[in-house]
Amino acid sequence: MGPTLMMLWMAYGLAQRERRAFFIDDSRWAYGEYAAIFKPPPMPDCIPPPRHEMLPCPHAARHLVVSAATAPETFGDRFSREYENSHYDNVDRERPTYNLARAGYEALFHLNHEDTPYVTDRVKQLRAMAETKEGSRSNGVIVGVHIRHGDLHPYEYQYNGAYIPLTIYAQRAKEIIEEHHNSSAPLGSEDVAAKKRSFSILASDDPDVYESEEFSSSFRAQEQIKLASKQHIQKANPDKSVMHKFVDETFGWEGGFFGTMFWNLGRSALHSANAAEKVPTSLKPSPETVRLRGLIGRAYMLDLAVLGQASDVVICTMSAMGCRLLAVIMGWEKAMEDRKWVNIDADYRWTALSL
């Protein structure tokens, strides 16, 4: 979902730049209806063109269609030559591309009528927790931590094929809090009240991360929709005689997001027993499957919305698209110029896509 969202934002920004009307076609989207997660996009003054007039190339086509399959044609080498600022060899090289994504974020990232007020209230709640009493020089700092596990692995060679240890995330969060309060306090002093009000908020696709010792004092970014493992379900329902069948029929979100697990959602235990079984994604999903996929999509978007809006600093890994999306949500000045977006996955600068 992350790459699709980034491409959607960039496509919107590109359409505005080229004075094109922009439409979203969700008829083949794996997460169900777009409007079940987001508010409808801005409507152009014209109607969508007939399907037989939509072309994936050339880019000069009157009615251009962009999908995950055709993205390299739209966002490939030609796009890079035009939108990379070759005068720079740092992250400023990506500023024009970032601006396209940011335009799409501002226009399209509006969660549905149920989730929008929740995010607003949650962000206010977290910010209030960081506020200090009168007389303190500053408020506490909120460090957002985004941890992607599952079928995605870091770029960094040392951890490729595994995951970056949680201790590295936790240690970096601790260092950021220390640095913040040391730099904001007069020489030789420390704002103890503000430091005590500092904390981290966490978003992860792996339920076990929330239970880890490293993040025992952290808060979930959002509690509206929680993904749980079978172990968590069993702990919450200790009466195994009643829950045994339910747990056996339930997909635990074990270890994070895995593509095979996602495509198996809503299928019976008989069909899903073999996790390596290839699932035909061309078959029309059942209503229950669509509902479950939509919940996962909503949970992901809620995590990003709260983490991006409530955090003073965000720690994440560039290999995860959610990390790159968070940089867009934070805004260029905060994320890049003030360096509040912290990538701990090797020495990579922000880029939108890896096609």
N, C-alpha and C positions, 0 to 999 in steps of 0.2 A: 504493500500500500504506500510505503514511503516514497519509492521512486515515482510511482504514478502521481502522487500529490505534487512532488517537485516539478515533474514535467507539466502537470496541469497549470501550476502557477507560472512557469516559464512560458507556456503556450499562450496564456492570457496576456502576459506582459508583451510578448512578441506580437500578438494580434493587435494590441493597442498601439504599439510602435508602428506597425504597418497599416494602421487604419482599417483593420478587418473587423467584421462582426465575430463574436465568439459564442459558440454553443457547446454544451456538454451532452454527450450521448452516453447514458449509463446502462444501455440495454444489455451489454455484455460484461458489466462490472461485477467482479466476484463478491463484492460486499453488499449487493442488493441495490436499492434505490439511493441515488445521491442525496435526495431530500430527506432520507431517514437519518442521515448523519449531519448534513449541512443545510443551511437555509438556501433556497434557490439562488443561482447566480444572477448577476445583473442581466436584464433582458435587452437585446439589441432592438433597433427599430425595424428590423426586417425579419422574415421567417427563415427557417433553415432551408438550405437548398435540397433538391431531390438527391437521393443516394447515388444515382447513376452519374451525377455531376461532381461527386466528391472524389478527389484524387490525392494520393499520398506524395506525389511528386509530378512535375518539378515544383520547386518552392513557389514559383510564379503562378501556379495554378489558381484560377479564380476562386474555387472552393477547395481549400486544403484540409485534409483530414490527418490528424496526428494521433497515433496510438502507441502503445508500448512496442508493437512490432515495427512501426514505421519511424520511431523516434530518431534512430541514427541518420535518417534522411534529413530530418528537420534540424536536429541538434548535433550534427556531425562536424566534419572538418570545415565546411563552408561557414557554418555558424560560428565556430571557434575563431576563424580568421577575422570575422566581422565584429565579434563581440568580446574578444579578449583584448585587453589594453596592452599591446606589446611594448609600450614604453616602460613598463614596470616588470620587475622580476620577483615581486612579493605578492601578497594577497590583493593589492590594489589592481593587479592584472585581471582579477575576476570581478571587479566592481560593476562593469556594464551588465554581466550575466546576473549578478546578485540583484541589481536594480530591477531586472525583468521579473525575477522570482518574488521580490518584495512587492511589486505592483500586483502580482497574482495573489499573494498572501492577503494583502489589504482588501482586495475585492472579493475573494472567495472564501477565506477562512472564517466563516461565521457559523458556529455550531447551531444545531437545531434548537427549537424553543424550550426544550427540556434541559439541555446541557449548558446553554449560554448562561442562564442565571446561576446555575451551580458553579460554573467556573468563576463568575464574578464574585460570588460569596466566598468561595474557597480562597481566592487570591486575597481578598480583604481579610479573611481570617488569618492567613499565614503572615501577611504584612503586620497585622495587629500584634501577633505573637512576637515579632521582632522589635516592636516599639519599646523604648525605654521611658522611664519617668522623666519629668522635667528636671533639668539640671545636668543631665547626661549630655556629653558632647555629640553623640551620634547614636543611631539605632543599631541593633544587631544586624549581622549580614546573613542573608539566606543563600546557601549554596545548593543549587540544583544538580542532581547527579542522575545521568541517564545511562543505564547499563543494558546492552543488547547481548543476549546469549543465543540459544537455539542453533539454527543452521548458519549463522553468520559468525565469522571469526576475524580477529584483528589483522590489520596490515602488517604490524610489527612482527618481524621474523621470529623473534624469541617466543612469541605466543601464538603464532599462526598455527591453526589446527586445534588450538585450545582457546582459552579466554584470558584476558588481562585480569590478574588476581584482584579480588575485592579490596585487599589491603592497600593497593596502589590508589584506588579511587578514594578510600577513606583517608589515607595519609595526605593526599593532595587537598582534600576538602579542609582538613585540619590546618594545613599550611596556609591556605587562602584566608581562613579566619584569623590566624595569627598575623599574617602580613597586613591584612586590612586594618586591624586594630592598632598595630604598631605604627603604621604609616599615618593613621588619622589622629593619633594622640601626640601631645607635646613630648619633646625629648625627655626620656627617662621616666615617663609615666604611662599608664594604661587605663583605658576606660573599662573598668571591671564590669560595670552594669551592662554596657553594650555587648561585651564579649559573652556574658552569660545568656544574653538574648539571641545569640547567633546559633544557627542550627542548619542542618541539611535536609532537603526534601528529595525523595527518591522515586524514580520511575523505571520499571524494568519489565521485560517480557517473561522473566523467570520468577515465579512466585517464591522460590526458596531464597532469593536475594533479600527479600523483605524480612525474612526470619534470621538472617545471618548475624553473627556477633558483631561484625564490622559496622552494621547499620542498625543496631538495636536501639539507638537513641534518635534515629532519623524518623521523619514523618513521610507517609505516602503522599505523592503529589496530589492524587485524588482518590476518593473512596466511593465514588458513585458506582463504578463497575470494577469488580476485582476478578482477576483470573486466578484460579486455584488449582493446585495439584491434587491428585487422589489422596495423598497423605493429609492435606489440609481438610479435605472433605470428610475423611474418616475421623480426624480430631474434632471437627465441629459436630459430628454425629456419631458418638461413641457406641450407640446401640447397633452393633453390627448385624444382629439378627434381623433388624428392620431395614438397615441400609445396604446389606450385602449386594442385593440385585441391582440397586440404584448405582452403587459405586462401580460395579462391574460394567454397567452400561454407559458410564460417564467417561468422557475424555478428560483426564487430568492434564493440565497444562504443564507437563513435565519438562523442566530444563529450558523453557523458552519457546519461541516460535519456530516451528518446523513446517516446511511446505507440505509434506505428506500428511502431517497431522491436520493441517488446515483443510486440505481437500477431502479428508475423511470425516470432517465434522457432519454430524447428523446422520451418519450411516450406522447400521446396527453393529453390535460387537462381533457378530459372525463375519461380516464383511470387512471389519476394521482390525481383526485380530493380527494380521500381518502388517506391521507399520511400514514395511518396505514395498507393499503392494502398490502398483502403479494405478492411479485413479484417473479415469477418463474425465478430464475437465470439460469436455464438450457437451456432456449430458446436462440437461436442465436440472438445477438443484431443487430440492424439495423446499417448501416454505420454512420448515424447521431449520434446514441447513442455512438458508438465507438469513434467518433470524439470528442464529449463532454467529455467523460471519459478521453480521451488522454489529452485534455486541462487541466483538473483538475490535472492529474498526472504530467504534465509539470510544472504547477504552483507550486505544492508542491516541486518538485525537484529544481526549480529555487530558491524558498525561502530558502531551506536547503543549497544550494550551496553558495549563497551570504552571508547568515547569518554565515555559518561555516568558510568562507574564509575571510570575511571583519571584523568580530567582534574581539575585543581584549578580551572581556568577553561575555559569553552567559548566560542568565537567562531563565530557563524553568522548566517544571514539569516532574518528572520521570515517571509519569503515561502515558505521551505521548511518543509514539515510536519516533516521530520526535526529541524529546529532547535527547534520547539515541543515535540516529543517529548523531546528532550534536557533541556529545562527540567524536565519532569515526572520524568525519571529522576534528575536531580540532587537533587531535593527542594526545597521552598519556601525553607527557611532559607538554603541554600547558593546557590541560583539567584537568588532575588529579594532577600532581606534582605541577604545578603552581596555581592550583585551579581556573582556569578561566572558568570552567564549573560549574554553580551555580544552584543547584536544590532547589526550594522553596516549593516542595510538600513533607512535612514531612522529616524525617531524614533517607532517603534511599540512599544507595550507588548505583553506576552504575551497572546494569546487562543488558545482551543482550536481553534476552527473558523472557516472563512470560507464560510458557506453562501450 
